[in-house]
């Protein structure tokens, strides 16, 4: 199973998936962590004002970079990201965990 986890510091789960600096991609097979890699979130757009209306808003770059994963674990999901993930058939799940290691440990079980 390949899991993607949005993060800004490689330690904690990012609050805003679309604005995360990168994703930790973890591959777990039979309870063992096989590999870990980090990919840059090409969608991150920190230059937008928090209250700015985006109009036509897509997460194409983010969705492309997550092709081949089995699950995106996230804290929150907005309507636009949800729609784009659904269109791309990328599964996602919300969590209350706050660290990358907690998520990794959960999926190793």
C-alpha positions in Angstrom: 0.0 0.0 0.0 1.3 3.4 -1.0 0.2 6.3 1.3 0.6 10.0 0.7 0.8 12.4 3.7 0.9 16.2 3.2 3.5 17.9 5.3 5.4 21.2 5.7 8.2 19.9 7.9 8.4 16.2 7.3 7.2 15.7 10.9 3.6 16.9 11.2 0.5 16.5 9.1 -0.2 19.7 7.2 -3.5 21.4 8.0 -4.1 22.5 4.4 -3.4 19.7 1.9 -3.3 22.0 -1.2 -0.9 24.4 0.5 1.4 21.7 1.9 5.1 22.0 1.0 5.4 18.4 0.1 4.0 14.9 0.5 5.6 11.9 2.3 5.0 8.8 0.2 5.2 5.7 2.3 5.0 2.2 0.9 3.9 -0.5 3.4 3.7 -4.2 2.7 2.7 -6.8 5.2 3.2 -4.4 8.1 6.7 -3.4 7.0 7.7 0.1 5.8 9.4 -0.7 2.4 10.2 2.8 1.3 9.7 6.5 2.1 10.1 9.3 -0.4 9.3 13.0 -0.4 7.7 14.8 -3.4 7.3 18.5 -3.7 3.7 19.8 -3.9 3.7 21.6 -7.2 0.3 23.0 -6.5 1.2 24.9 -3.3 0.1 28.5 -3.6 1.1 30.4 -0.5 1.0 33.6 -2.4 -2.9 33.6 -2.4 -4.7 35.7 0.3 -6.6 33.4 2.7 -9.9 35.2 1.8 -9.2 35.5 -1.9 -11.8 33.9 -4.2 -10.0 31.6 -6.6 -12.7 31.4 -9.3 -11.7 28.5 -11.5 -9.6 26.5 -9.0 -8.1 23.1 -9.8 -5.5 20.9 -8.2 -4.2 19.3 -11.4 -0.5 19.4 -10.4 -1.3 17.9 -7.0 -3.5 15.2 -8.5 -0.8 14.3 -11.2 1.9 14.0 -8.6 -0.3 11.6 -6.5 -1.0 9.1 -9.3 -0.1 5.6 -8.2 -0.9 6.0 -4.6 -3.5 3.9 -2.8 -4.5 6.5 -0.2 -4.1 10.2 0.6 -4.3 10.8 4.4 -5.3 14.3 5.3 -6.6 16.5 8.0 -9.0 18.6 6.1 -10.4 18.7 2.5 -12.0 21.5 0.6 -14.7 21.2 -2.0 -12.3 21.8 -5.0 -9.7 19.3 -3.8 -12.4 16.7 -3.0 -13.9 17.1 -6.5 -10.5 16.8 -8.2 -9.5 13.7 -6.2 -12.8 12.1 -6.9 -12.5 12.8 -10.7 -9.0 11.2 -10.6 -10.2 8.2 -8.5 -7.7 9.0 -5.8 -8.9 7.6 -2.5 -8.5 9.8 0.6 -9.2 9.5 4.3 -9.4 12.1 7.0 -7.5 11.6 10.2 -7.1 13.1 13.7 -3.4 12.1 13.9 -1.1 15.0 13.9 2.3 13.5 13.0 3.6 11.6 10.0 5.0 8.8 12.3 1.6 8.3 14.0 0.0 7.8 10.5 2.8 5.4 9.5 2.5 3.4 12.6 -1.3 3.1 12.2 -1.0 1.7 8.7 1.7 -0.7 9.6 -0.7 -2.6 11.8 
